[in-house]
Each structure stands twice: as C-alpha cells, then as structure tokens.
Amino acid sequence: MKTRNKKKLPMKVDDLESFLKEKFEKNPDLVFSKYEQQNGKKVGVCFIGYQVDTDKVEEFLLQPLLSMEEKWTNKEIINRTPLNNVQTSHSLEEVLQKLLVGEVFIYVEGEKEVLSYLLLNKEKRSLEKAETESLVLGPKIGFTESIVTNMNIVRWRIKSTDLVLEDYTIGKLNPRDIRLIYLKSIANEEDVNTMRQRIKELDVDEVEDSAVLSQYLADSQSNIFPSFQSTELPDRFTYAITKGKVGILMENSPTGIIAPANLFSFIESTEDLYMNWYAGTFLRLLRFIAMFFTVIVTPLYVAIITYQYSIVPTQLLISIGQSRAAVPFPPLIEALILEFLIELLREAGARLPTKVGQTMGIVGGIVIGQAAVAAGLTSNILIIVVAMSALASYTSPSYLLGTTIRIIRFPLILLAGLFGLIGIMFGLCFLIIHLLRLTSLGRSYLIPLYPLQLQDFNKVFYRTPFKFEYKRAKSYLPRSLYRFSKKDAGQKRDIDE
C-alpha cells in the first residue's frame, strides 16, 4: 500500500515501468515498451503478452503511434488510432486491475490519464451440442465458457430493445465478469433489485463458476434443494427471460442461472413446447409421477416387507418369500447395500469417458446384479424395485434435482426400516414442511401450489393449446401479464374461398 500511495499520476514513464515490474515481479510475460520522440517526450506501452492479440497491438496501436510526427498527447493518439473501444484510467489501481483482464495501456509522460484498449486473445471452444441437457426436438447448441459468445446467443434469440444486460464484476483476488439479464418491460422490479443487491453485496476473493455463484446468491445455505435453475441450453435460458424471470451469465462458465425458481420448474422442459399440447402434458405428468415414484418405491418396499407384509397379496408374498429365502440380511440392510451399489455405478459411469462410462453402467449393472442374487446378498424383486427407482430418477431434466432426490431416498429408507409406513409418512411430512419454508429470490418454492394460484396450473402441471396461453404466470408478478390479446387469439384466420 505504501508504494501505491507514493506513486500517482502524472508521473514519468520510467517510474511507471518500475512500479509495474515491482508488482509483476513473478510474471515474465509483462511487456513494457518505451518510445521517445525527438523532443524527448516518452510514451510507454504495456500489456501481458499471452492475454492480448499481439498482431492487433502492432497494427492498430504501435504503427499509428510511431508514425505520428506531431507531439504525443492522449487526444492525438485517440484520433489517430483506428479503434473505438478506448478507455481511460486515473489511478494506478485501475491500471493493475485492467492489465489482469487483458487490456493494453498507453501512457504519455505527463498526462493525468492512462489510455487502455481491450485487444483480447481468448481461447474458446466453438459452439457445440449441450452435454448435460439433451433434447430430441428444438435447438441443440449450448453455452460456452466465453461470456461474449453467450451474450451474442442471447441477443440473437431475443431481438428486443427491452433486453437489459447489466455488467458487474465479482471477486477481489480473481475478478470475473457477470451479466444480469432481464426484459425491463416484463421482469418484476423487486426480483431485479433483489438479485442486483445480492450481487453488489457479494464480498469474496473469487467465484469459480456460476454453480458456485448460485449458492452464494441463494436465499438459504441450508437448503438441500437447488434454489436457482442452472442450464447450458440457450433456449431454456431465453424462454425463462421472456416469462419474466432474471438470468445471470458468468465469464468462464458454460451454464446460466435462472431466478426465481420453484420445485416444478426443475421438472419442466422446453421440449414440452416443441410438441403438441397433449404430448407435452403427458410427458410432464410422466416426470411428476416418476419423481414421486423414485422417492417412495424403495422405502415402501422396505416398510411393507419388514412390518406391513399383511397388505401384500398372498401369491406375491409367496414369491417375495421364495426370493428372499437365501438372503441373510433384513430388508433395510439389503436395500441400503443395493442402493449404494447403484450409486457407485452411476457415479463411476459419470466420471469415466463417455463410451467407457456407458459400458460400465450397462455391463456393471447386469453383472453385479446377477452376482448379488447368486451370492444371496439380495433378492430378484428388490433388484427390480431399485432398478425402476433409478430409471425413474433419470427422467428429471435437471441434474441438480435428480441428485437431491437421490439423497432424500436414503433417510426415507432408514425411516421405513425402523418405523415402517409411519416412518415414511413422518419423513414425507418433514419434507413437505421443509419445502413450504423454502423461498427462491423471496418467492415461495411451491408456488403455484402454495400459495394456491389455480390460473397458473397450466404453466406447471399440464399444457394447453397456444391460443389459451395468452397470459404469463401470475405467480412471478410480471410487469406485463398478457402475451397477446385473448380476443385475437380466438379469431379464425382461414382464408375464405
């Protein structure tokens, strides 16, 4: 801090060079070039080599600078340089920060301002198909690690002057650029202000990824359910923006954040929009049933076989008894062992290379399942139950929600093994109470179910034909509720013969 207080602008170019080389003593890529005119006036050009496009520096900055015959001044350099993205810095702190993000500085000796140009030489991957969220219908491209590319995709999909992209920088030690994105004519002002305030109040050294950022910005750190949606699909991101939600993009992160979110938004998919309303409704209801099934089916098996076996039909009970005759463990331990093996296979398949992971999941499941039955560690019926439960969990479009459901299943199995159906009811009641207390950006996590908003059920639980979709979801209190006129939507537009 003492060095910064001693050295202030204006200053000599030699002093600026000494200051920067002292700060970047462990960085051999710092380039500081000095040039001098016949009248003795000096100018310094500084940048970090690997971060900038050196060809552009040579063509657009150095050549015009060295060809100037008149006296060097900031005004003349700006006029003679064929670049329009010039910025000025008035302190050495600004110079240090901007050097780290890839800007090129020109300092004319004696001037009170330092000129800077952004000439980045960023390495980025091209647009590719999304990996974690797959669609059969609809756009296939996903976000990349470049925030500029991602903003271009959003602008390309939402061609509106109402689209706002607010610029913020987070992280003191390792600054990252983020964009707060919303439609000013639709998004709820309270939601925008809440998110803006949380971003400004975030005081951390660094934020590694948007997934980490969403945890910092969440309403509660003790929430087992995801507070905000994360997506790598631009169509899902922009669709949420047009519904009145708020989005966030972050530099070096291929996923966007959508807020506020509710439990049901993690089960929705934009693919529901790309097919007829009855097909979309069927698939959405199928996902809801699958999510409930994967939570309840294994605990229900454990509870019934342990305590409430009298409710099982006689023929089925005989089959279950024959299947478990050689199993030395009680149903609770048997279920926990098999669920643990399934989780191991799932995690191994996710971490291994794609082709090897697929083989591991299929072959490993068959081999281990057959071996476990042959060794008497588990029964055939439990293998079917656990396999159906695992299969149902894959229907969730959100990986975050799928992971949460996998975690919830284990305490429910324990409660079922200890207390039977009463334990399951206790666990489900506790889960519902937890969900009722949760909020996302200050809004209820179970909306429109709680508080009850019947008019928004067609946005969540089922789909209706597009002519009835003339309203946005009232649950999020958008500024503009109507998407189009109800009267115009009901008119027949066929050409009369």
N, C-alpha and C positions, 0 to 999 in steps of 0.2 A: 504494500500500500504506500510505503514511503516513496518508492520510485514513481508511482503514478501521480503523487501529489507534487513532486518536484518538476516533472516534465509536463508541460501544457502547450497547446497550440496558441500562437505560431511558434515554430522552433526551426532549428537548422536540420537539413536533410541528414547530415552525419549523426546528429543526436537522435533522430527518429530511427535510423538504422541500428544504432547501439541499443536503443530501448527495445526494439522488436527482437533483435538477436538475443538479448538477455532473456526475454520472455519465452522465446522458442529455442533455447539452447540445446534441447534434446531433439529438435526437429530439423534434420539436414535438408528437408525439402523446401524450406523457406527460401524464396528467391527475392533478393533486394538489389535492384539495378539502379545506378545513379548516372545521370546525364547532366552535361553542363554546356550552357551557351557561351558565346564569345564574351558576353558582358559579365560572365561569372555567376549568373543565376543558375541554381541547381534544381533538378526535379528527381524525385525518387519514385520508382515503380516497384510495387511489392505484391506478391501473391504466394500461395502454397502450390508447388508445382503439379502434383498429381491431381489436384482438385479442379484445375481450370483447363480450358482448351487453349494450349499454347499457340496454335496456329491463328486463332482469332485474336489473341493478345498481340501477336506480331502484326497481323494485317490491319486490325481496326483501332489499335491503340498506339503501338510503337512507331509504325510508319508515318501516320499523320503527325505524331508528336515530334519526331525527328526532322520532319520536312518543314516545320514551322520556322520561318525566318524572323518573324516578329518576336517580341518579348513574351516569354511564357507567363500566362495568367490562367486562372481557373475558367474565366469567361471564354478566352480564346480556345482553350482545349475543348470545352464543351461544344463550341461552334464548329471546330474542325474535325471532331471525332464522329464518325458515321454510326453512332449508337445512341439510342434514346432512353436507355434504362439507367442513366446516371443518377447516383445518389450522393449525398454529402454527409460527412460526419464531423462533429465539432469537438469530439473528445477522443483521447487515446483508448478509453474503454470500448467505445463503439468500434474503433479500428480493430481491436483484438477480437471482438465478437464476430465481426463480419469477415475477417480473414478466415476464421474457422469454418465458415459455411461456404467458402469458395469464391469470394469476391476479390477483384483486382483493384489495388489502390494506386492512385497517382497523387503525389503531394508536391506542390510547388513551394519552394522555400519562401517563407514569409507570409504565406496565406493562412487564414484562420479556419479554413475548411479543407478537408481531405475528400477528393473525388473517388468514387468507387463504381465499378461496373461488375455485373453478375455474368460471368462467362464460364459456366459450369461445364465440366467434362464428366457427367454422371454415367456410370454403367448401369443399365437397367435391362431387364428381360422384356421381350416383346409380349404383346397381348396373347394370352393362352386360355385354354379351356379351364374353367374352375375345377379344382380338385376335390374340395371337401363338400361342396354342394352341387349335386348333379341334377340335371333336368332332362326330360325326354323332349318336351316342347319348349320353345322360347329361346332367347339369346343364350349362347354358351360361354362368351368371354367372361373373364374375371378381372378383378382389380390387380394391379401390380404394386411393387414397392415404391414407385415414383408417384409422389403426390400431384405433380404436374400432369402426368398421364391420367391419373384417376379423376382430376378435376375436369380435364378435357372430355372424358367419357360422360361425366355427369352433365356438363354443358351440352354435349351432343344429344343426350337423351331428354333434357329439359331445356327447350329453347324458349325461355321466358325471361323478360326483363325483371320479373319479380324474384328471380332466384338470387339469393344472397350467399356469399362465401366470405365469412369474416375470418381474418388472419390473426392467429395467436402463436406465441412461442412458449413452450413449457420446458422445464429442466434447466437448472442453473449450471451444472457441470457439463452436461451434454445436451445442448438445446435442440429441440425438434419442432418443426413447423406443423401446425394443425389448422384445419379449416372447419368452422362451424357453419353448416349448410342448412338453409330452410327457405321456404317461399313466404315472403313477407306479407302477402295478401291472404295466406291461408293459415300458417302456423300460429299456434296460440302464443301470445306475447309473454305470458307467465312462464311457459316452458322454455322459451328462448332466453329469457332473463335468468331463469334458474340455472340453466346449463352454462350460460356466459359467466355467471358469478362463480360457479364451481371451478371453471377453467381458470379464471383470474386468481382465485384464492389457492390454487394448487401450488404448493411450495415444496418441490422435491429436486434432488440432484439430476435425475434422469427418469424417463419413462421409456421402457424398452419397446413396447408395441401397443397397438390400440386395445388389445385384450387386457393389458395391464392398466391402461388409461381408464377403461370402463369400470375396473374395480376401484380405482381412486375416486371416480365420479359417482359411484353407486350411492343410493340412499342409505344403505346399511352394509357394513363389512361382515356381519354375521349371517348374511342371507345365503342359504345353500342353493337357492335358485338364481339363475342369471338375471340381473336387474335390467340390462340392456341387450338388445339383439346385436350380434356380430355377423356380418355377411361379407362374402367375397364376390357376390353377384351384383353387378351394377343395376340390373333391372329390379331386383328386390329392394335395393337401396333407394333408387329414384321413385319407385312405387310408394314407399313409405313417406318420402318427402312430399309427394303430391297429395297424400292423405292428411297432411298437416303435421307430420312428425318432424323431429330435428335430427340431423345427421352430422357425423364427425368423420373426417378423413385425416390421417396422420402420415407424415413422411416416414418412409422405410417400413410401412405396414401394408400388407395386401388385403386388409379387411376394413370395412367401415362399421361405424357404430350407429345404431338407430335407437332413439328415445322419444317419448316414453314407450315402454313395452308392457304387455300383460302376459299371463301364462299362456293364453290361447294363441297369441301372435307367434309363438315358437312352433306351433303345430301347423300354422298356415304355410302355404307355398304359393309363389306367383304362378306356378304351373296350373293351379286351380282356375286361374283366369284364362288360360290359353286353350281350354276345352269347354264343351257345353256345360251349362249350369248344373244339370243333373249329374254329369260325370264328376264335376268339381265338388259337388255336395257329397257324393258317395265317397270319394277319396278322403275328403276332410273328416267325415264321420268315421271312416275306417281308421284314420290316425288316432282320433279321440278314443275309440274302443281299444285300439292296440296299446295306447299309453296306459289305460286303466288295467288292461289285461296283464301287461308286463310287470306292473307294480303288485298285483294281487294274486296271481295264479300260483306262484311257488309258495308264498306264505299260506295260502288257502289249502294247498296240498298237505303241508306240514301240520297245520291245525287239525284238519279232518282225520288224517291217519293217526295222529297222536291222541286226540281227545274225542272228536265228534265223528268217529267212524260209523256210528249207527245211522247217520243220514245217507251213507253211500248205499246204492242198490246192491243186493246180495251177490249177484253174478259178478259185478265189478269188484266188490270187496274180495271175492274169492280169487280173482285174477291178481289183484294187488298183493294179497297174502302169499300166493304162489311166487310172485315176482320178488318179494322181499324175504322169502324163506331163508335164503343163504346170506342175507346182509347182516353183519354183526352190529351195525350202528343204529341208534334211534333215528327217526326221520329228520330231526333237527340237524344232527351232525352230518347225515347223508346229504341233505340239501345244501348245507354250507360247503361241504367238500366239492360237490359238483358245480355249484355257482362259482366257487373260487377257481376251479379248473377252466370254466367258460371264460372268466375274466382274464385269466392268464393267456388263453388262446387269442382272445380279442386284442389284448394289448400287444402280444407278440406279432400278430398279423398287421397291426397298425404301424409298428416300428420297423419291421423288415421291409426290404424293397418290394415294390408292388406285386410283381409276379410271384416272388417267393412268399410274400405275405398271404396271397390268395390260396396258394397251395397249402401253406401251413394251417390256415383256417379250416379248409375243407378236409384235407387228409388227417390233420391232427385231431379234429373233432370226431371223425369216424373211428380212427384207430384207438384213441383214448377212451371213447365211449364204449366200444366193444370190449376193450381190455378191462375197463372198470366193471362191467357186467360179468365178464368171465371170472374175474378175481373175487367177485362177491362184495365189492365195495359199494355198489349201488344197484338199483332196480331199473328194469327197462322203462317202466312207467314214469319214473322221475326224470330219466333222460329225455323222454318225450316232452314232459312238462317244462323242464329247464330250456330245452331247445326252442320250444314255442315261445317262451318268455323272451329269450334272447332275440329271436326273429322279430317279434313284435316291437322290441326296442329300436330296431333299425329303421322303422317307418317314420321316425321323427326327422323332419327336415333340419333340425338344429342339433349339432353335435353337443352343445353345452347342455341342452335339456336332456338329451339321451344319457349323458354322463351323470347328471343329477338323479335321474330315475334309477340308474344302476346302483347308486349309493343308497338311495332310500330303501331299496329292496332288502338289504341286509338287516337293518334293525327290525323291519317288519317280519322277517323270517325268525329272528330271535324271539320277538314277542309272541309269534304264533306257536313256536316250540315250547315256550314257557307257560303261556296262558290260553292257548287255543284261539277260538274265534273272538273271545273277549279281548285278547291281546291285540288282534288285528283291528278290531273296532277302536280300541284305545289309540293305537298308532295312527289310524286314519283320522280320528278326531283331532289328535295333536297336530297332524299335518295340515288339516283344514284351518285350524286356528292360526297356525304359522302363516299360511297363505293369506288369511284375512288381514293379518297385521302388516304384510309387506306392501311397499309402495315402489313405484318407479317414476322418478322425477316428480314426486309428490302425489302421484295418481295411484289409485287402488290397483293392485296386481291382479285382481279377479274381475275387474270391470270388463264387460257389461253385466256379468252375473252378480257382482256385488261392488258398488250399489247397482240395483237392477235397472237395466236400460234395455227394455224389450225391443225398441226400434233398431238397436244395433246388433241383434242376434244374427241377422242375415249377413253381417260383416265378419262374423266369427264362427258360428256353428254350421252354417249352411250358406249356399249361394242362391241367388235369384237371377232371372234374366236381366240383362244390362238395362233394359228400359225401366226397371224398378230401382236401379242403383243411382238415382239422381241426387242422393244425399251422401255426404261424408259421415263418418262415425261421429255421432254427437258426444260420445264418451270423452273424446280428447278436446272438446270445446274449440274447434277450429274457428278462425275469424269468418271464413266463408263456408257456410254449411252446405250449400247447393252446388252440385257439379254441373247440372244443366236443368232446363225447365221441365217439370213434370208434364205440363200440358203438351209441349212439343214432342216429348218422348212417346206420348200415346197416339200421336197422329200417324195415319197410314201414309206411306210415301211412295207407293207403287205408281207407275205411270199408267194413266188410263188409256185404254186402247180406243 
